[in-house]
C-alpha cells in the first residue's frame, strides 16, 4: 500500500489556480460574504493549503481584518479527501499559527455542513443574520433638515467613513479602510451624511439585475437616534427607484432591535432567510 503524504503549508500566489478550482468545482466550499474575494487575500500569512501528493486538495483562510477579528474567508476541499480530514488538518494548522494572539475567529454559515464542523470544533453560535427586503418603495418620506447634507461618497471620504464605522459598531462588525475602499469600488450607490462639514453617517449599496442591496449603513453613535439612518436610507430608496430598480435588500443581526425597527418602519419585511454567526475565541 502506498502511503499518501499530506502536507499543510502556507498558501502562496502560485496556488491561485488550484484554489480557484476548489472554489468553483467542489461541493464543500465556504466563502465569506464580503467585498474582498478569497483569492484577493493570497499572500496573507493566515492562509493555508493542504497538499496530497503535491496537489492542493484543501484551503483555509482567516486573515484578521481589522486587527482582532479573523473571519473565516475561505474553506474548500476536494472530494478526494474526506471533509473531516481536510478541516481538521487546516484548522489545527490555523490554531497553531494563531496561538498567542488575542483573536476572535468568526464565520457566517450558509450551509449545514459547515455549521456542524464549527460546532464540533468548539465554535459557539452567537446570533443570526436576517434578510429584509423593500419592493414597494412605500414609506413615509421625511423632510431632511437643512443642516444635514447628503452627498455621494468619494475616495477622499474613506478615512472619515472608517472612523464612523469603528465608532458605530462592535469590534466583530467593523470594516477596515481597505475593506471600505473595496466596497466603494463595487458600489452602485454610496452616500455620506454631513453636519457642518463633518461626516456623521454613510451607506454603501451594491446593485444587480434584481435590484440593490444595502451592504453597509453606519451613523456616529452620538447621532444614532436623530433620524440620520432614516434620511440615508430614504435617499437610497429614491436613488434605487430612479435607477429603475424594484427591490432593495439588507442584512442585519436578529438581536439588533434598533436596526430592525428602522428598516421595518421604512417598509422592509423579513424574507425568512437567516444565517448563523459562529465565533471561536483564541
Order of alpha helices (4+ residues) and beta strands (2+ residues): beta-alpha-beta-beta-beta-beta-beta-alpha-beta-alpha-beta-beta-alpha-alpha-beta-beta-beta-alpha-beta-alpha-beta
